[in-house]
Structures are given as structure tokens and as C-alpha cells.
Amino acid sequence: MSHAIPLTTNNGNALNSRAPLKVAIIGGGLVGSLAALSFARRGHEVHLYEYREDIRRAELVQGRSINLALSQRGRKALAEVGLEQEVLATAIPMRGRMLHDIKGNRTVVIYDPCTNQCLYSVGRKYLNEVLLNAGEKFPNIHRHFEHKLNYVNFNEGRMEFKRAPSKEIVEDNADLIVGCDGAFSTVRQQMVRAPGFNYSQEYIEHGYLELCIPAKDGEFQMPENYLHIWPRDEFMMIALPNQDKSFTVTLSMPFKVFKTIRSSEDLLNFFHKYYADAVPLIGKERLIKDFFKSRPQHLVSVKCYPYHYGSKALILGDAAHAMVPYYGQGLNAGMEDCTLLLSLFNQPNLSTAEILEQFTELRWRDAHAICDLAMYNYVEMRDLTKRLSFRWRKWLDTQLFRWFPNFWVPLYNSVSFTSMPYSQCIANRKWQDKLLQNVLISASLAFVAMTAFKYYGGFQTITL
Ligand SMILES: Cc1cc2nc3c(=O)[nH]c(=O)nc-3n(C[C@H](O)[C@H](O)[C@H](O)COP(=O)(O)OP(=O)(O)OC[C@H]3O[C@@H](n4cnc5c(N)ncnc54)[C@H](O)[C@@H]3O)c2cc1C
């Protein structure tokens, strides 16, 4: 057990009434650096182990997606550690989807015309830096970059790391090991061996590749306050704005389609056919260079249960519930994990074992639900958004939300702009669908009855 450390925040408020633990956070990505900060604020002795070099010193950041859509759950978690405003100050609000059809026509679908809530495009590197910098104020956070976790013994709380570049093996131990080491988590791999641990993963047959629409004359080339989507049935492209006035473009499509594009000519033909309006924005040369410079990345969805091992270990973020990125919720859900976990740590009567057990029980349904929703939204984004039925439903949802804001919260709003448990968001949508279906059936029956009445002069005529 570590020595006692101040149980106060920067402004002197006591945050913790339990004995401080030595907590090892594995993974200094977005969720790991937030978790480190959250534990440190409660006075725990935190050791943050990260495989890569310090992102603040790295010139080229290897990793997924340059920018991310931050929404309510992530904002709430950032607010809890006093960082929401700092992050939002440089984030770019995205008020809706701007759909680009195959002819280059653009249509705007506002996310929330009733209360004007929006998503925020934030740089992954910037967000990680803000979280790590905030941790510098806490002497009880010890950072260990270039330490790759190799092995964990949960019962003994013992961990083994390989240091880069020397490959020296380093050992440490902790009271609590928190795996925030992403979709291919080593901590989770060790948990899988424990009896009773259920685990499933699914790779989708689509991959993604990042391109860029650069700034032109120091300005954005498209309206910046939207998430741009080019829905094309089997595949799609999206673009999020960056601070430097460029857009990061993510092209998603089946690997088998990627494989058909072998030459610059194939690529330009493909883009002229499906994304003609994007070609002058990206620029032909840049398109060819960026497309062939990297290979399409795989996307995996992970579900598991439980998230803890006794009183010794826990997994959070992508380590616990990696999902396909199409609801823009992976990070938001991971940050919400921290909110829930630390709210349990605030309950003085719970032991660490009880906290971890409750975390699993309170979280798994919602984590599984958002993995499912993310899969569903992939279909919605690439296909449904351009259908009339989708737009009609969006219009109806908006009207009902406007009239009954406490009763009728549309699915997208509940996921992105509230902290409603994800499983409840799905349940809500189910009863809304049922209600609309019943109204539609009743309206159709009424219409048939009225038509019959008009043509046959009354119901008796029909029955005779
Ligand atoms: C293309 C794409 C777009 C996305 N867009 C969005 C979005 O708009 N909104 C959103 O909310 N989410 C989005 N996501 C999801 C989001 O990126 C993840 O949910 C989020 O990064 C998860 O954070 P994490 O800290 O759990 O894991 P990661 O970000 O993967 O971080 C894990 C960290 O652990 C380290 N690590 C791994 N193994 C070890 C080891 N053995 N020892 C030590 N350290 C280790 C890694 O180096 C890394 O730094 C997107 C994902 C993708 C792929």
C-alpha cells in the first residue's frame, strides 16, 4: 500500500474518504489519462503505464482517427475533472449532418433543431495532451512511457513490462490494476483465462482509410460546422473539421472494394464515379498519395463480461467495449465509464471488490447496447440517411420532441445529447416505434373506413 497523499482537489475540496490505493493504469490514451486524473484527484497513488512514447513529444502519432466527435457523455466526464471548457474552447461545433449526394447536391439535417445541441470535433492528440498536462499538477501521478505491459498476475497484483528501446523487463505491483489499453487489451487477454469470463469479438467486413481535405487560402473548403457524409449504400465517406481548417476524411468500404483499386487510374475512376465533388477538394495528387500511403484499417467490436477480476483488476474504455466508430461514441462511452467508476469510489461504505462488482453490473448492459447501436448506425449513415423514410422519421421525431421534450426523446438525441443509459435509449426507441406503428395502423383503418363510407353511403352497405 502506498503512503498517504492529500485527498483534495486543486481548490481544496476533499474528494475521498477511503484509504488511498496504489492504482496502476495500463494505457495512457484518452480513457487511461482521464482515469489517472480521476483517481489522482481522489488522492490515490497512480502509476500510468503507456506503451508508446509521450504523445506530447511525438511528432507523428500512430493511432486511430485524427479527430473525434465529442458529445454529452464525454463532456460530462471532462467537466468532472475541470477540463470541459478548455477542450471546448478549441473544439469545432458540428450542428448537423451535411449529406453529399452522388451529383454533388448538399442537404443539411440538423441534429437537434429544438435545443440546438451539437457534437464537437476535437483533435485526438490535443485532447490526450490536455489530459496528460492536467495530470502534471498531481505529484501522485507517476508516468511511465515506453512501458509495454507483457504479463499480469491479478491475484498478486503483479505486472511485468517491457521497456523500449532497451527491452529491459520491469516489474511493479499495485492494489488495483485498471486496463485502459484499448481494443486489443493485454489486461483483458489475461482476464479471458479466468473461469466465468465471457468474451466475443466481431470484425466487420469494412475497413477505413483516412484522407484529407486541406485548407485553401487559409480557409475551410466546405462549411465547417457540420459532419459531412457521402452515403453510398455499401460504402461511405465522412469528414470532420480540424482546427487548421482542413477536414479529416474517413473512407469506409468493404475490403473487397478496396482491393479493386490498384492504380491511380482505378482510384480516380472510383472517386469520379462515387465522390466526384470531393476530388477537387482533396486534390488529385494528394488523393493518390494519401490513398496509397497507408492500408485500410480493420474495425472490431468487442463485448465481454465481467469487467473486473475480484478486487484487483478492471477494464475500461475500448479494452472493455471496443465498438465500430459510427455512432461517435467509443470515446464518449469510455469516458462515461470513468464517471460511473469514480461515482462508486465516492461511496465510502463500498469496498474495492464491491465497487468493481457494481461497476460491471451497472455497466455491461449499456456497453453491449452501444456496441449494437454503433453497428446499426453504420447502416444508417451509409444507406438510410439518403432515404425519404429516414428523413420523414427524423422530421416526425423532431416535431414530437419539440412538443413533448420530456416524453419523446429521439434515439440520436438520447445517445448523443443526454446521459440516458444506452440500454434505455434502445428501449425508448422500441416503444416509440411500436406507438408510431399502432398510430399508422389505426390511421390506415380509419382511412379505409372513411373511404368505404363515402363510396357506399354507410357501413351497412358494405356488410349487406
Ligand atoms: C476511425 C475511428 C473514428 C473514431 N471516432 C470516434 C468519435 O468520433 N467519437 C468517439 O467517441 N469515439 C470515436 N472513436 C473511438 C475512440 O477512438 C476510442 O473509443 C477511444 O480511443 C478509446 O480510448 P481508450 O483509451 O480506451 O483506448 P485507446 O485510444 O486505444 O488507447 C489505448 C492506449 O493503451 C496503450 N496500450 C495498448 N497496449 C498496451 C500495453 N500492453 N501496455 C501499455 N500500454 C498499452 C496504447 O498505446 C494506447 O495509448 C473512433 C475510432 C476510430 C477507429
Ligand as a Chemical Component Dictionary entry (heavy atoms), coordinates in Angstrom:
data_LIG
# 
_chem_comp.id                   LIG 
_chem_comp.type                 NON-POLYMER 
_chem_comp.pdbx_formal_charge   0 
_chem_comp.three_letter_code    LIG 
# 
loop_
_chem_comp_atom.comp_id 
_chem_comp_atom.atom_id 
_chem_comp_atom.alt_atom_id 
_chem_comp_atom.type_symbol 
_chem_comp_atom.charge 
_chem_comp_atom.model_Cartn_x 
_chem_comp_atom.model_Cartn_y 
_chem_comp_atom.model_Cartn_z 
_chem_comp_atom.pdbx_ordinal 
LIG C1  C1  C 0 -11.748 5.803  -37.222 1  
LIG C2  C2  C 0 -12.246 5.983  -35.824 2  
LIG C3  C3  C 0 -13.006 7.080  -35.514 3  
LIG C4  C4  C 0 -13.490 7.263  -34.225 4  
LIG N1  N1  N 0 -14.283 8.336  -33.967 5  
LIG C5  C5  C 0 -14.801 8.487  -32.729 6  
LIG C6  C6  C 0 -15.629 9.598  -32.430 7  
LIG O1  O1  O 0 -15.896 10.436 -33.290 8  
LIG N2  N2  N 0 -16.136 9.723  -31.167 9  
LIG C7  C7  C 0 -15.875 8.798  -30.197 10 
LIG O2  O2  O 0 -16.385 8.940  -29.079 11 
LIG N3  N3  N 0 -15.090 7.735  -30.458 12 
LIG C8  C8  C 0 -14.543 7.562  -31.677 13 
LIG N4  N4  N 0 -13.741 6.507  -31.938 14 
LIG C9  C9  C 0 -13.466 5.543  -30.862 15 
LIG C10 C10 C 0 -12.326 6.044  -29.983 16 
LIG O3  O3  O 0 -11.182 6.270  -30.775 17 
LIG C11 C11 C 0 -11.999 5.004  -28.922 18 
LIG O4  O4  O 0 -13.173 4.570  -28.305 19 
LIG C12 C12 C 0 -11.085 5.625  -27.878 20 
LIG O5  O5  O 0 -9.858  5.977  -28.447 21 
LIG C13 C13 C 0 -10.860 4.602  -26.761 22 
LIG O6  O6  O 0 -9.922  5.116  -25.877 23 
LIG P1  P1  P 0 -9.079  4.115  -24.988 24 
LIG O7  O7  O 0 -8.192  4.994  -24.163 25 
LIG O8  O8  O 0 -9.968  3.149  -24.310 26 
LIG O9  O9  O 0 -8.211  3.255  -26.000 27 
LIG P2  P2  P 0 -7.056  3.734  -26.983 28 
LIG O10 O10 O 0 -7.341  5.075  -27.516 29 
LIG O11 O11 O 0 -6.842  2.617  -27.924 30 
LIG O12 O12 O 0 -5.792  3.859  -26.038 31 
LIG C14 C14 C 0 -5.163  2.710  -25.523 32 
LIG C15 C15 C 0 -3.773  3.092  -25.076 33 
LIG O13 O13 O 0 -3.179  1.958  -24.450 34 
LIG C16 C16 C 0 -1.855  1.798  -24.924 35 
LIG N5  N5  N 0 -1.524  0.374  -24.827 36 
LIG C17 C17 C 0 -2.013  -0.647 -25.568 37 
LIG N6  N6  N 0 -1.485  -1.821 -25.163 38 
LIG C18 C18 C 0 -0.659  -1.530 -24.136 39 
LIG C19 C19 C 0 0.188   -2.332 -23.294 40 
LIG N7  N7  N 0 0.257   -3.656 -23.443 41 
LIG N8  N8  N 0 0.905   -1.718 -22.326 42 
LIG C20 C20 C 0 0.831   -0.361 -22.157 43 
LIG N9  N9  N 0 0.058   0.435  -22.928 44 
LIG C21 C21 C 0 -0.688  -0.136 -23.901 45 
LIG C22 C22 C 0 -1.902  2.300  -26.358 46 
LIG O14 O14 O 0 -0.623  2.672  -26.813 47 
LIG C23 C23 C 0 -2.869  3.478  -26.236 48 
LIG O15 O15 O 0 -2.198  4.674  -25.937 49 
LIG C24 C24 C 0 -13.218 6.309  -33.214 50 
LIG C25 C25 C 0 -12.441 5.199  -33.521 51 
LIG C26 C26 C 0 -11.959 5.037  -34.811 52 
LIG C27 C27 C 0 -11.153 3.830  -35.128 53 
# 
loop_
_chem_comp_bond.comp_id 
_chem_comp_bond.atom_id_1 
_chem_comp_bond.atom_id_2 
_chem_comp_bond.value_order 
_chem_comp_bond.pdbx_ordinal 
LIG C1  C2  SING 1  
LIG C2  C3  SING 2  
LIG C2  C26 DOUB 3  
LIG C3  C4  DOUB 4  
LIG C4  N1  SING 5  
LIG C4  C24 SING 6  
LIG N1  C5  DOUB 7  
LIG C5  C6  SING 8  
LIG C5  C8  SING 9  
LIG C6  O1  DOUB 10 
LIG C6  N2  SING 11 
LIG N2  C7  SING 12 
LIG C7  O2  DOUB 13 
LIG C7  N3  SING 14 
LIG N3  C8  DOUB 15 
LIG C8  N4  SING 16 
LIG N4  C9  SING 17 
LIG N4  C24 SING 18 
LIG C9  C10 SING 19 
LIG C10 O3  SING 20 
LIG C10 C11 SING 21 
LIG C11 O4  SING 22 
LIG C11 C12 SING 23 
LIG C12 O5  SING 24 
LIG C12 C13 SING 25 
LIG C13 O6  SING 26 
LIG O6  P1  SING 27 
LIG P1  O7  DOUB 28 
LIG P1  O8  SING 29 
LIG P1  O9  SING 30 
LIG O9  P2  SING 31 
LIG P2  O10 DOUB 32 
LIG P2  O11 SING 33 
LIG P2  O12 SING 34 
LIG O12 C14 SING 35 
LIG C14 C15 SING 36 
LIG C15 O13 SING 37 
LIG C15 C23 SING 38 
LIG O13 C16 SING 39 
LIG C16 N5  SING 40 
LIG C16 C22 SING 41 
LIG N5  C17 SING 42 
LIG N5  C21 SING 43 
LIG C17 N6  DOUB 44 
LIG N6  C18 SING 45 
LIG C18 C19 SING 46 
LIG C18 C21 DOUB 47 
LIG C19 N7  SING 48 
LIG C19 N8  DOUB 49 
LIG N8  C20 SING 50 
LIG C20 N9  DOUB 51 
LIG N9  C21 SING 52 
LIG C22 O14 SING 53 
LIG C22 C23 SING 54 
LIG C23 O15 SING 55 
LIG C24 C25 DOUB 56 
LIG C25 C26 SING 57 
LIG C26 C27 SING 58 
# 
